[in-house]
Every structure is written in C-alpha cells, then in structure tokens.
Amino acid sequence: MGKNTTSNSEAKKARALRGDPSWTTTFCILCVEQIEAGNRTKGVAFSPKGWINLVTKFYDETGLNYDKDQLKSSWDVLKLDWRMWEKLKSLDTSLGWDAVKGAIDASDD
C-alpha cells in the first residue's frame, strides 16, 4: 500500500557492512583508492565509474555481493559517524585515537 512499507528483504539489504569489522576497513580502503584515482563527482560520493569499481573490488576482496545502493548507504552512515567523531574530538572530552591498538583512547574518568 504505497512506497512507505519496507519488506524484510529490503531491510536486510540495507545493512551491508554489518558483521565482520574487516568489511568496513576494506570498504574504507577501497573508497580512498577511488578518491585518489579521481573517481568522484562534485556533490556526490563517487562517479558512476567509481561506484562500479567499488562494487566490483568489494566483491573481489570480500566475496560479498553488495550493490551500489547498499554501499552508498554504508558510505552515508560512515560519513555521519566520522562527523560525530570529529565533533567529539573538538570538544574537551579527552578522547583520542590510539593508532597502535586501533581503538579510542580515553582516560578512566
């Protein structure tokens, strides 16, 4: 009854990078590669060529067959998380990043 309903398969499809944390790392590395290759367009995450490369390379690296919309959704969520992290770091929260541990660094207080 209209487009506002979401089927179970659509809800499942939207959660592309949930599961193994290495999938997010792989996705981020591939995104950086596409950015460095110049496969972005102004106002959009990636050009059509960039998205094709991302979908193909993500499948090659992980064996997960996600489409452009699923990876775009992950891009959008990661971008929001990054903005929140940058905001938290700019406040007096004493939060930092421990690159050796690959984890947030914060005092016990």
PDB file as gemmi writes it, atoms N, CA and C in Angstrom:
CRYST1    1.000    1.000    1.000  90.00  90.00  90.00 P 1                      
ATOM      1  N   MET A   1       0.814  -1.196   0.000  1.00  0.00           N  
ATOM      2  CA  MET A   1       0.000   0.000   0.000  1.00  0.00           C  
ATOM      3  C   MET A   1       0.849   1.248   0.000  1.00  0.00           C  
ATOM      4  N   GLY A   2       1.503   1.475  -1.044  1.00  0.00           N  
ATOM      5  CA  GLY A   2       2.351   2.656  -1.112  1.00  0.00           C  
ATOM      6  C   GLY A   2       3.805   2.289  -0.961  1.00  0.00           C  
ATOM      7  N   LYS A   3       4.652   3.258  -1.121  1.00  0.00           N  
ATOM      8  CA  LYS A   3       6.096   3.016  -1.073  1.00  0.00           C  
ATOM      9  C   LYS A   3       6.671   3.135   0.324  1.00  0.00           C  
ATOM     10  N   ASN A   4       5.883   3.439   1.320  1.00  0.00           N  
ATOM     11  CA  ASN A   4       6.417   3.623   2.673  1.00  0.00           C  
ATOM     12  C   ASN A   4       6.650   2.315   3.405  1.00  0.00           C  
ATOM     13  N   THR A   5       6.205   1.199   2.855  1.00  0.00           N  
ATOM     14  CA  THR A   5       6.434  -0.074   3.512  1.00  0.00           C  
ATOM     15  C   THR A   5       7.792  -0.620   3.096  1.00  0.00           C  
ATOM     16  N   THR A   6       8.412  -1.340   4.001  1.00  0.00           N  
ATOM     17  CA  THR A   6       9.721  -1.926   3.731  1.00  0.00           C  
ATOM     18  C   THR A   6       9.623  -3.419   3.943  1.00  0.00           C  
ATOM     19  N   SER A   7       9.935  -4.179   2.929  1.00  0.00           N  
ATOM     20  CA  SER A   7       9.891  -5.628   3.064  1.00  0.00           C  
ATOM     21  C   SER A   7      11.078  -6.096   3.887  1.00  0.00           C  
ATOM     22  N   ASN A   8      10.992  -7.306   4.372  1.00  0.00           N  
ATOM     23  CA  ASN A   8      12.064  -7.879   5.163  1.00  0.00           C  
ATOM     24  C   ASN A   8      13.360  -7.956   4.360  1.00  0.00           C  
ATOM     25  N   SER A   9      13.268  -8.320   3.080  1.00  0.00           N  
ATOM     26  CA  SER A   9      14.475  -8.419   2.260  1.00  0.00           C  
ATOM     27  C   SER A   9      15.091  -7.049   2.021  1.00  0.00           C  
ATOM     28  N   GLU A  10      14.272  -5.999   1.895  1.00  0.00           N  
ATOM     29  CA  GLU A  10      14.805  -4.646   1.721  1.00  0.00           C  
ATOM     30  C   GLU A  10      15.528  -4.182   2.982  1.00  0.00           C  
ATOM     31  N   ALA A  11      14.967  -4.481   4.148  1.00  0.00           N  
ATOM     32  CA  ALA A  11      15.596  -4.093   5.402  1.00  0.00           C  
ATOM     33  C   ALA A  11      16.930  -4.818   5.566  1.00  0.00           C  
ATOM     34  N   LYS A  12      16.967  -6.094   5.218  1.00  0.00           N  
ATOM     35  CA  LYS A  12      18.191  -6.868   5.302  1.00  0.00           C  
ATOM     36  C   LYS A  12      19.247  -6.329   4.336  1.00  0.00           C  
ATOM     37  N   LYS A  13      18.794  -5.971   3.132  1.00  0.00           N  
ATOM     38  CA  LYS A  13      19.692  -5.495   2.087  1.00  0.00           C  
ATOM     39  C   LYS A  13      20.393  -4.202   2.489  1.00  0.00           C  
ATOM     40  N   ALA A  14      19.744  -3.338   3.239  1.00  0.00           N  
ATOM     41  CA  ALA A  14      20.296  -2.038   3.597  1.00  0.00           C  
ATOM     42  C   ALA A  14      21.462  -2.139   4.570  1.00  0.00           C  
ATOM     43  N   ARG A  15      21.594  -3.260   5.262  1.00  0.00           N  
ATOM     44  CA  ARG A  15      22.637  -3.401   6.275  1.00  0.00           C  
ATOM     45  C   ARG A  15      23.878  -4.065   5.699  1.00  0.00           C  
ATOM     46  N   ALA A  16      24.508  -3.405   4.761  1.00  0.00           N  
ATOM     47  CA  ALA A  16      25.592  -4.018   4.009  1.00  0.00           C  
ATOM     48  C   ALA A  16      26.818  -4.381   4.841  1.00  0.00           C  
ATOM     49  N   LEU A  17      27.332  -3.503   5.650  1.00  0.00           N  
ATOM     50  CA  LEU A  17      28.627  -3.748   6.287  1.00  0.00           C  
ATOM     51  C   LEU A  17      28.526  -4.269   7.716  1.00  0.00           C  
ATOM     52  N   ARG A  18      27.357  -4.699   8.125  1.00  0.00           N  
ATOM     53  CA  ARG A  18      27.246  -5.249   9.470  1.00  0.00           C  
ATOM     54  C   ARG A  18      27.820  -6.656   9.483  1.00  0.00           C  
ATOM     55  N   GLY A  19      28.467  -6.976  10.548  1.00  0.00           N  
ATOM     56  CA  GLY A  19      29.085  -8.303  10.649  1.00  0.00           C  
ATOM     57  C   GLY A  19      30.551  -8.167  10.950  1.00  0.00           C  
ATOM     58  N   ASP A  20      31.367  -8.616  10.060  1.00  0.00           N  
ATOM     59  CA  ASP A  20      32.813  -8.617  10.224  1.00  0.00           C  
ATOM     60  C   ASP A  20      33.365  -7.187  10.132  1.00  0.00           C  
ATOM     61  N   PRO A  21      34.053  -6.686  11.178  1.00  0.00           N  
ATOM     62  CA  PRO A  21      34.602  -5.325  11.129  1.00  0.00           C  
ATOM     63  C   PRO A  21      35.598  -5.104   9.996  1.00  0.00           C  
ATOM     64  N   SER A  22      36.213  -6.178   9.515  1.00  0.00           N  
ATOM     65  CA  SER A  22      37.174  -6.018   8.421  1.00  0.00           C  
ATOM     66  C   SER A  22      36.484  -5.560   7.133  1.00  0.00           C  
ATOM     67  N   TRP A  23      35.184  -5.801   7.004  1.00  0.00           N  
ATOM     68  CA  TRP A  23      34.449  -5.345   5.826  1.00  0.00           C  
ATOM     69  C   TRP A  23      34.444  -3.826   5.756  1.00  0.00           C  
ATOM     70  N   THR A  24      34.283  -3.180   6.911  1.00  0.00           N  
ATOM     71  CA  THR A  24      34.293  -1.724   6.938  1.00  0.00           C  
ATOM     72  C   THR A  24      35.681  -1.205   6.592  1.00  0.00           C  
ATOM     73  N   THR A  25      36.703  -1.838   7.132  1.00  0.00           N  
ATOM     74  CA  THR A  25      38.072  -1.434   6.816  1.00  0.00           C  
ATOM     75  C   THR A  25      38.348  -1.593   5.325  1.00  0.00           C  
ATOM     76  N   THR A  26      37.960  -2.714   4.773  1.00  0.00           N  
ATOM     77  CA  THR A  26      38.137  -2.953   3.338  1.00  0.00           C  
ATOM     78  C   THR A  26      37.402  -1.900   2.527  1.00  0.00           C  
ATOM     79  N   PHE A  27      36.165  -1.626   2.905  1.00  0.00           N  
ATOM     80  CA  PHE A  27      35.366  -0.624   2.196  1.00  0.00           C  
ATOM     81  C   PHE A  27      36.048   0.744   2.240  1.00  0.00           C  
ATOM     82  N   CYS A  28      36.539   1.140   3.397  1.00  0.00           N  
ATOM     83  CA  CYS A  28      37.207   2.441   3.528  1.00  0.00           C  
ATOM     84  C   CYS A  28      38.467   2.511   2.670  1.00  0.00           C  
ATOM     85  N   ILE A  29      39.252   1.454   2.661  1.00  0.00           N  
ATOM     86  CA  ILE A  29      40.466   1.419   1.835  1.00  0.00           C  
ATOM     87  C   ILE A  29      40.103   1.551   0.358  1.00  0.00           C  
ATOM     88  N   LEU A  30      39.064   0.840  -0.067  1.00  0.00           N  
ATOM     89  CA  LEU A  30      38.635   0.919  -1.463  1.00  0.00           C  
ATOM     90  C   LEU A  30      38.102   2.303  -1.811  1.00  0.00           C  
ATOM     91  N   CYS A  31      37.417   2.940  -0.861  1.00  0.00           N  
ATOM     92  CA  CYS A  31      36.917   4.301  -1.089  1.00  0.00           C  
ATOM     93  C   CYS A  31      38.082   5.270  -1.282  1.00  0.00           C  
ATOM     94  N   VAL A  32      39.093   5.148  -0.454  1.00  0.00           N  
ATOM     95  CA  VAL A  32      40.272   6.011  -0.585  1.00  0.00           C  
ATOM     96  C   VAL A  32      40.928   5.797  -1.949  1.00  0.00           C  
ATOM     97  N   GLU A  33      41.019   4.549  -2.375  1.00  0.00           N  
ATOM     98  CA  GLU A  33      41.589   4.264  -3.697  1.00  0.00           C  
ATOM     99  C   GLU A  33      40.818   4.981  -4.803  1.00  0.00           C  
ATOM    100  N   GLN A  34      39.491   4.951  -4.713  1.00  0.00           N  
ATOM    101  CA  GLN A  34      38.673   5.601  -5.744  1.00  0.00           C  
ATOM    102  C   GLN A  34      38.803   7.125  -5.689  1.00  0.00           C  
ATOM    103  N   ILE A  35      38.919   7.662  -4.494  1.00  0.00           N  
ATOM    104  CA  ILE A  35      39.114   9.106  -4.350  1.00  0.00           C  
ATOM    105  C   ILE A  35      40.455   9.501  -4.958  1.00  0.00           C  
ATOM    106  N   GLU A  36      41.505   8.747  -4.630  1.00  0.00           N  
ATOM    107  CA  GLU A  36      42.841   9.039  -5.166  1.00  0.00           C  
ATOM    108  C   GLU A  36      42.904   8.856  -6.681  1.00  0.00           C  
ATOM    109  N   ALA A  37      42.057   7.974  -7.219  1.00  0.00           N  
ATOM    110  CA  ALA A  37      42.015   7.758  -8.669  1.00  0.00           C  
ATOM    111  C   ALA A  37      41.188   8.839  -9.373  1.00  0.00           C  
ATOM    112  N   GLY A  38      40.579   9.735  -8.579  1.00  0.00           N  
ATOM    113  CA  GLY A  38      39.787  10.818  -9.166  1.00  0.00           C  
ATOM    114  C   GLY A  38      38.392  10.405  -9.584  1.00  0.00           C  
ATOM    115  N   ASN A  39      37.884   9.314  -9.042  1.00  0.00           N  
ATOM    116  CA  ASN A  39      36.561   8.818  -9.411  1.00  0.00           C  
ATOM    117  C   ASN A  39      35.462   9.351  -8.499  1.00  0.00           C  
ATOM    118  N   ARG A  40      35.459  10.672  -8.344  1.00  0.00           N  
ATOM    119  CA  ARG A  40      34.415  11.366  -7.585  1.00  0.00           C  
ATOM    120  C   ARG A  40      33.837  12.451  -8.469  1.00  0.00           C  
ATOM    121  N   THR A  41      32.608  12.808  -8.165  1.00  0.00           N  
ATOM    122  CA  THR A  41      31.992  13.950  -8.828  1.00  0.00           C  
ATOM    123  C   THR A  41      31.562  14.924  -7.756  1.00  0.00           C  
ATOM    124  N   LYS A  42      31.511  16.178  -8.097  1.00  0.00           N  
ATOM    125  CA  LYS A  42      31.166  17.206  -7.128  1.00  0.00           C  
ATOM    126  C   LYS A  42      29.749  16.981  -6.589  1.00  0.00           C  
ATOM    127  N   GLY A  43      29.620  16.966  -5.271  1.00  0.00           N  
ATOM    128  CA  GLY A  43      28.324  16.809  -4.636  1.00  0.00           C  
ATOM    129  C   GLY A  43      27.842  15.372  -4.516  1.00  0.00           C  
ATOM    130  N   VAL A  44      28.617  14.431  -5.029  1.00  0.00           N  
ATOM    131  CA  VAL A  44      28.245  13.016  -4.979  1.00  0.00           C  
ATOM    132  C   VAL A  44      29.448  12.245  -4.443  1.00  0.00           C  
ATOM    133  N   ALA A  45      29.174  11.153  -3.767  1.00  0.00           N  
ATOM    134  CA  ALA A  45      30.270  10.373  -3.208  1.00  0.00           C  
ATOM    135  C   ALA A  45      31.248   9.928  -4.284  1.00  0.00           C  
ATOM    136  N   PHE A  46      30.766   9.241  -5.307  1.00  0.00           N  
ATOM    137  CA  PHE A  46      31.641   8.737  -6.357  1.00  0.00           C  
ATOM    138  C   PHE A  46      30.964   8.863  -7.706  1.00  0.00           C  
ATOM    139  N   SER A  47      31.782   8.888  -8.726  1.00  0.00           N  
ATOM    140  CA  SER A  47      31.262   8.895 -10.094  1.00  0.00           C  
ATOM    141  C   SER A  47      30.693   7.504 -10.400  1.00  0.00           C  
ATOM    142  N   PRO A  48      29.936   7.375 -11.491  1.00  0.00           N  
ATOM    143  CA  PRO A  48      29.460   6.037 -11.852  1.00  0.00           C  
ATOM    144  C   PRO A  48      30.599   5.017 -11.985  1.00  0.00           C  
ATOM    145  N   LYS A  49      31.714   5.442 -12.567  1.00  0.00           N  
ATOM    146  CA  LYS A  49      32.875   4.551 -12.682  1.00  0.00           C  
ATOM    147  C   LYS A  49      33.401   4.169 -11.300  1.00  0.00           C  
ATOM    148  N   GLY A  50      33.443   5.139 -10.385  1.00  0.00           N  
ATOM    149  CA  GLY A  50      33.901   4.866  -9.026  1.00  0.00           C  
ATOM    150  C   GLY A  50      33.033   3.844  -8.325  1.00  0.00           C  
ATOM    151  N   TRP A  51      31.698   3.966  -8.491  1.00  0.00           N  
ATOM    152  CA  TRP A  51      30.785   3.007  -7.858  1.00  0.00           C  
ATOM    153  C   TRP A  51      30.957   1.616  -8.457  1.00  0.00           C  
ATOM    154  N   ILE A  52      31.107   1.541  -9.777  1.00  0.00           N  
ATOM    155  CA  ILE A  52      31.317   0.234 -10.414  1.00  0.00           C  
ATOM    156  C   ILE A  52      32.593  -0.406  -9.870  1.00  0.00           C  
ATOM    157  N   ASN A  53      33.650   0.390  -9.770  1.00  0.00           N  
ATOM    158  CA  ASN A  53      34.912  -0.120  -9.226  1.00  0.00           C  
ATOM    159  C   ASN A  53      34.742  -0.578  -7.783  1.00  0.00           C  
ATOM    160  N   LEU A  54      34.037   0.220  -6.977  1.00  0.00           N  
ATOM    161  CA  LEU A  54      33.833  -0.143  -5.571  1.00  0.00           C  
ATOM    162  C   LEU A  54      33.060  -1.445  -5.435  1.00  0.00           C  
ATOM    163  N   VAL A  55      31.960  -1.564  -6.158  1.00  0.00           N  
ATOM    164  CA  VAL A  55      31.139  -2.772  -6.075  1.00  0.00           C  
ATOM    165  C   VAL A  55      31.960  -3.988  -6.494  1.00  0.00           C  
ATOM    166  N   THR A  56      32.670  -3.860  -7.607  1.00  0.00           N  
ATOM    167  CA  THR A  56      33.468  -4.974  -8.127  1.00  0.00           C  
ATOM    168  C   THR A  56      34.605  -5.348  -7.189  1.00  0.00           C  
ATOM    169  N   LYS A  57      35.361  -4.356  -6.757  1.00  0.00           N  
ATOM    170  CA  LYS A  57      36.516  -4.635  -5.895  1.00  0.00           C  
ATOM    171  C   LYS A  57      36.089  -5.120  -4.509  1.00  0.00           C  
ATOM    172  N   PHE A  58      34.965  -4.586  -4.001  1.00  0.00           N  
ATOM    173  CA  PHE A  58      34.484  -5.045  -2.705  1.00  0.00           C  
ATOM    174  C   PHE A  58      34.107  -6.526  -2.790  1.00  0.00           C  
ATOM    175  N   TYR A  59      33.464  -6.912  -3.873  1.00  0.00           N  
ATOM    176  CA  TYR A  59      33.129  -8.326  -4.078  1.00  0.00           C  
ATOM    177  C   TYR A  59      34.402  -9.171  -4.188  1.00  0.00           C  
ATOM    178  N   ASP A  60      35.362  -8.685  -4.970  1.00  0.00           N  
ATOM    179  CA  ASP A  60      36.621  -9.419  -5.140  1.00  0.00           C  
ATOM    180  C   ASP A  60      37.342  -9.627  -3.818  1.00  0.00           C  
ATOM    181  N   GLU A  61      37.311  -8.617  -2.951  1.00  0.00           N  
ATOM    182  CA  GLU A  61      38.037  -8.679  -1.670  1.00  0.00           C  
ATOM    183  C   GLU A  61      37.300  -9.484  -0.600  1.00  0.00           C  
ATOM    184  N   THR A  62      35.951  -9.400  -0.602  1.00  0.00           N  
ATOM    185  CA  THR A  62      35.186  -9.990   0.499  1.00  0.00           C  
ATOM    186  C   THR A  62      34.304 -11.160   0.097  1.00  0.00           C  
ATOM    187  N   GLY A  63      33.988 -11.256  -1.181  1.00  0.00           N  
ATOM    188  CA  GLY A  63      33.036 -12.271  -1.632  1.00  0.00           C  
ATOM    189  C   GLY A  63      31.594 -11.872  -1.382  1.00  0.00           C  
ATOM    190  N   LEU A  64      31.385 -10.653  -0.897  1.00  0.00           N  
ATOM    191  CA  LEU A  64      30.032 -10.153  -0.602  1.00  0.00           C  
ATOM    192  C   LEU A  64      29.515  -9.374  -1.806  1.00  0.00           C  
ATOM    193  N   ASN A  65      28.347  -9.743  -2.280  1.00  0.00           N  
ATOM    194  CA  ASN A  65      27.798  -9.167  -3.499  1.00  0.00           C  
ATOM    195  C   ASN A  65      26.815  -8.038  -3.162  1.00  0.00           C  
ATOM    196  N   TYR A  66      27.346  -6.905  -2.712  1.00  0.00           N  
ATOM    197  CA  TYR A  66      26.506  -5.753  -2.400  1.00  0.00           C  
ATOM    198  C   TYR A  66      26.410  -4.849  -3.618  1.00  0.00           C  
ATOM    199  N   ASP A  67      25.255  -4.217  -3.776  1.00  0.00           N  
ATOM    200  CA  ASP A  67      25.085  -3.310  -4.907  1.00  0.00           C  
ATOM    201  C   ASP A  67      25.463  -1.889  -4.509  1.00  0.00           C  
ATOM    202  N   LYS A  68      25.389  -0.997  -5.471  1.00  0.00           N  
ATOM    203  CA  LYS A  68      25.775   0.403  -5.263  1.00  0.00           C  
ATOM    204  C   LYS A  68      24.945   1.049  -4.154  1.00  0.00           C  
ATOM    205  N   ASP A  69      23.638   0.783  -4.123  1.00  0.00           N  
ATOM    206  CA  ASP A  69      22.779   1.401  -3.114  1.00  0.00           C  
ATOM    207  C   ASP A  69      23.156   0.967  -1.703  1.00  0.00           C  
ATOM    208  N   GLN A  70      23.508  -0.294  -1.536  1.00  0.00           N  
ATOM    209  CA  GLN A  70      23.916  -0.777  -0.222  1.00  0.00           C  
ATOM    210  C   GLN A  70      25.229  -0.136   0.215  1.00  0.00           C  
ATOM    211  N   LEU A  71      26.184  -0.054  -0.695  1.00  0.00           N  
ATOM    212  CA  LEU A  71      27.471   0.561  -0.348  1.00  0.00           C  
ATOM    213  C   LEU A  71      27.314   2.063  -0.146  1.00  0.00           C  
ATOM    214  N   LYS A  72      26.425   2.703  -0.891  1.00  0.00           N  
ATOM    215  CA  LYS A  72      26.164   4.139  -0.714  1.00  0.00           C  
ATOM    216  C   LYS A  72      25.571   4.389   0.661  1.00  0.00           C  
ATOM    217  N   SER A  73      24.672   3.517   1.084  1.00  0.00           N  
ATOM    218  CA  SER A  73      24.092   3.629   2.421  1.00  0.00           C  
ATOM    219  C   SER A  73      25.183   3.517   3.486  1.00  0.00           C  
ATOM    220  N   SER A  74      26.110   2.584   3.290  1.00  0.00           N  
ATOM    221  CA  SER A  74      27.223   2.427   4.234  1.00  0.00           C  
ATOM    222  C   SER A  74      28.106   3.664   4.231  1.00  0.00           C  
ATOM    223  N   TRP A  75      28.370   4.227   3.051  1.00  0.00           N  
ATOM    224  CA  TRP A  75      29.155   5.460   2.929  1.00  0.00           C  
ATOM    225  C   TRP A  75      28.507   6.570   3.750  1.00  0.00           C  
ATOM    226  N   ASP A  76      27.185   6.719   3.600  1.00  0.00           N  
ATOM    227  CA  ASP A  76      26.460   7.782   4.304  1.00  0.00           C  
ATOM    228  C   ASP A  76      26.529   7.604   5.822  1.00  0.00           C  
ATOM    229  N   VAL A  77      26.376   6.370   6.293  1.00  0.00           N  
ATOM    230  CA  VAL A  77      26.438   6.099   7.731  1.00  0.00           C  
ATOM    231  C   VAL A  77      27.846   6.362   8.266  1.00  0.00           C  
ATOM    232  N   LEU A  78      28.853   5.902   7.539  1.00  0.00           N  
ATOM    233  CA  LEU A  78      30.233   6.130   7.969  1.00  0.00           C  
ATOM    234  C   LEU A  78      30.574   7.618   7.991  1.00  0.00           C  
ATOM    235  N   LYS A  79      30.038   8.369   7.030  1.00  0.00           N  
ATOM    236  CA  LYS A  79      30.292   9.807   6.987  1.00  0.00           C  
ATOM    237  C   LYS A  79      29.681  10.493   8.208  1.00  0.00           C  
ATOM    238  N   LEU A  80      28.468  10.089   8.590  1.00  0.00           N  
ATOM    239  CA  LEU A  80      27.836  10.652   9.793  1.00  0.00           C  
ATOM    240  C   LEU A  80      28.636  10.293  11.043  1.00  0.00           C  
ATOM    241  N   ASP A  81      29.091   9.048  11.122  1.00  0.00           N  
ATOM    242  CA  ASP A  81      29.909   8.631  12.274  1.00  0.00           C  
ATOM    243  C   ASP A  81      31.196   9.439  12.346  1.00  0.00           C  
ATOM    244  N   TRP A  82      31.832   9.650  11.194  1.00  0.00           N  
ATOM    245  CA  TRP A  82      33.069  10.426  11.153  1.00  0.00           C  
ATOM    246  C   TRP A  82      32.822  11.863  11.624  1.00  0.00           C  
ATOM    247  N   ARG A  83      31.742  12.469  11.159  1.00  0.00           N  
ATOM    248  CA  ARG A  83      31.429  13.841  11.583  1.00  0.00           C  
ATOM    249  C   ARG A  83      31.212  13.924  13.096  1.00  0.00           C  
ATOM    250  N   MET A  84      30.530  12.924  13.645  1.00  0.00           N  
ATOM    251  CA  MET A  84      30.306  12.893  15.094  1.00  0.00           C  
ATOM    252  C   MET A  84      31.638  12.737  15.821  1.00  0.00           C  
ATOM    253  N   TRP A  85      32.515  11.872  15.327  1.00  0.00           N  
ATOM    254  CA  TRP A  85      33.830  11.671  15.936  1.00  0.00           C  
ATOM    255  C   TRP A  85      34.634  12.965  15.921  1.00  0.00           C  
ATOM    256  N   GLU A  86      34.627  13.663  14.786  1.00  0.00           N  
ATOM    257  CA  GLU A  86      35.346  14.932  14.678  1.00  0.00           C  
ATOM    258  C   GLU A  86      34.787  15.952  15.662  1.00  0.00           C  
ATOM    259  N   LYS A  87      33.491  15.967  15.825  1.00  0.00           N  
ATOM    260  CA  LYS A  87      32.862  16.894  16.775  1.00  0.00           C  
ATOM    261  C   LYS A  87      33.275  16.549  18.207  1.00  0.00           C  
ATOM    262  N   LEU A  88      33.257  15.274  18.545  1.00  0.00           N  
ATOM    263  CA  LEU A  88      33.659  14.860  19.889  1.00  0.00           C  
ATOM    264  C   LEU A  88      35.124  15.197  20.166  1.00  0.00           C  
ATOM    265  N   LYS A  89      35.975  15.004  19.174  1.00  0.00           N  
ATOM    266  CA  LYS A  89      37.395  15.311  19.358  1.00  0.00           C  
ATOM    267  C   LYS A  89      37.625  16.799  19.571  1.00  0.00           C  
ATOM    268  N   SER A  90      36.787  17.639  18.965  1.00  0.00           N  
ATOM    269  CA  SER A  90      36.987  19.079  19.084  1.00  0.00           C  
ATOM    270  C   SER A  90      36.495  19.615  20.431  1.00  0.00           C  
ATOM    271  N   LEU A  91      35.659  18.851  21.113  1.00  0.00           N  
ATOM    272  CA  LEU A  91      35.189  19.255  22.438  1.00  0.00           C  
ATOM    273  C   LEU A  91      36.229  18.839  23.474  1.00  0.00           C  
ATOM    274  N   ASP A  92      36.070  19.307  24.686  1.00  0.00           N  
ATOM    275  CA  ASP A  92      37.006  18.953  25.754  1.00  0.00           C  
ATOM    276  C   ASP A  92      36.580  17.626  26.377  1.00  0.00           C  
ATOM    277  N   THR A  93      36.658  16.556  25.590  1.00  0.00           N  
ATOM    278  CA  THR A  93      36.241  15.242  26.071  1.00  0.00           C  
ATOM    279  C   THR A  93      37.412  14.358  26.451  1.00  0.00           C  
ATOM    280  N   SER A  94      38.627  14.781  26.137  1.00  0.00           N  
ATOM    281  CA  SER A  94      39.837  13.992  26.364  1.00  0.00           C  
ATOM    282  C   SER A  94      39.842  12.706  25.551  1.00  0.00           C  
ATOM    283  N   LEU A  95      39.041  12.645  24.508  1.00  0.00           N  
ATOM    284  CA  LEU A  95      39.047  11.482  23.631  1.00  0.00           C  
ATOM    285  C   LEU A  95      40.167  11.619  22.618  1.00  0.00           C  
ATOM    286  N   GLY A  96      40.743  10.496  22.280  1.00  0.00           N  
ATOM    287  CA  GLY A  96      41.768  10.463  21.258  1.00  0.00           C  
ATOM    288  C   GLY A  96      41.727   9.129  20.555  1.00  0.00           C  
ATOM    289  N   TRP A  97      42.707   8.897  19.710  1.00  0.00           N  
ATOM    290  CA  TRP A  97      42.770   7.643  18.971  1.00  0.00           C  
ATOM    291  C   TRP A  97      44.128   7.006  19.186  1.00  0.00           C  
ATOM    292  N   ASP A  98      44.140   5.767  19.619  1.00  0.00           N  
ATOM    293  CA  ASP A  98      45.369   5.005  19.797  1.00  0.00           C  
ATOM    294  C   ASP A  98      45.575   4.185  18.522  1.00  0.00           C  
ATOM    295  N   ALA A  99      46.504   4.663  17.676  1.00  0.00           N  
ATOM    296  CA  ALA A  99      46.728   4.011  16.382  1.00  0.00           C  
ATOM    297  C   ALA A  99      47.338   2.622  16.541  1.00  0.00           C  
ATOM    298  N   VAL A 100      48.097   2.409  17.593  1.00  0.00           N  
ATOM    299  CA  VAL A 100      48.716   1.101  17.816  1.00  0.00           C  
ATOM    300  C   VAL A 100      47.642   0.061  18.135  1.00  0.00           C  
ATOM    301  N   LYS A 101      46.719   0.412  19.027  1.00  0.00           N  
ATOM    302  CA  LYS A 101      45.644  -0.505  19.396  1.00  0.00           C  
ATOM    303  C   LYS A 101      44.487  -0.485  18.405  1.00  0.00           C  
ATOM    304  N   GLY A 102      44.400   0.599  17.631  1.00  0.00           N  
ATOM    305  CA  GLY A 102      43.272   0.750  16.704  1.00  0.00           C  
ATOM    306  C   GLY A 102      41.982   0.957  17.461  1.00  0.00           C  
ATOM    307  N   ALA A 103      42.058   1.763  18.532  1.00  0.00           N  
ATOM    308  CA  ALA A 103      40.895   1.954  19.388  1.00  0.00           C  
ATOM    309  C   ALA A 103      40.860   3.378  19.938  1.00  0.00           C  
ATOM    310  N   ILE A 104      39.698   3.744  20.434  1.00  0.00           N  
ATOM    311  CA  ILE A 104      39.536   5.047  21.072  1.00  0.00           C  
ATOM    312  C   ILE A 104      40.367   5.063  22.337  1.00  0.00           C  
ATOM    313  N   ASP A 105      41.040   6.183  22.585  1.00  0.00           N  
ATOM    314  CA  ASP A 105      41.865   6.365  23.762  1.00  0.00           C  
ATOM    315  C   ASP A 105      41.194   7.396  24.657  1.00  0.00           C  
ATOM    316  N   ALA A 106      40.863   6.995  25.870  1.00  0.00           N  
ATOM    317  CA  ALA A 106      40.211   7.899  26.807  1.00  0.00           C  
ATOM    318  C   ALA A 106      40.641   7.556  28.231  1.00  0.00           C  
ATOM    319  N   SER A 107      40.648   8.571  29.069  1.00  0.00           N  
ATOM    320  CA  SER A 107      41.000   8.314  30.472  1.00  0.00           C  
ATOM    321  C   SER A 107      39.851   7.571  31.137  1.00  0.00           C  
ATOM    322  N   ASP A 108      40.125   6.961  32.294  1.00  0.00           N  
ATOM    323  CA  ASP A 108      39.087   6.241  33.035  1.00  0.00           C  
ATOM    324  C   ASP A 108      38.034   7.192  33.598  1.00  0.00           C  
ATOM    325  N   ASP A 109      38.411   8.470  33.737  1.00  0.00           N  
ATOM    326  CA  ASP A 109      37.445   9.451  34.243  1.00  0.00           C  
ATOM    327  C   ASP A 109      36.376   9.675  33.215  1.00  0.00           C  
TER     328      ASP A 109                                                      
END                                                                             
